[in-house]
Amino acid sequence: MSLVAVVDDDREVREYLEAVLRKAGYDVALAANGLRLVSALQVDRPDLILLDVNMSWIDGFELCRALKKNPEWSKIPVVFVSGRSAPADIEAGMACGAVDFFCKPIDGRALVSRVHQLLQPSS
């Protein structure tokens, strides 16, 4: 079963995404900020990361750039889930290495569909 890490400083958003993903059959690891994600990555490598942009300690763009520079984690797909929906924000997210960008409020079905697509083994 695939493991999806959800990194968001909003507990309600984390819990919503966890419920949607678990219902779709995914294991879920939750982190309130980038520091907690980095700690978790040392123990349990997720297959995909859902990442907020606005967080304490380090913002999502910086965290995504750092992940993509690390050979151990660079291949993990990152999908942004953010309240920031300006075209410049979406462009910045994609430029730092994300594979997709979902604006809040999140459409759970569309997100699960994209996660499923990203985690399918390529044939």
Buried (B, 14 or more C-beta within 10 A) or exposed (E): EBBBBBBBBBEEBBEBBBEBBEEBEBBBBBBBBBBBBBEBBEEEEBBBBBBBBBBEBBBBBBBBEBBBEEEEBEEBBBBBBBEBEEEEBBEBBBEBBBBBBBBBEBEBEEBBEBBEEBBEEEE
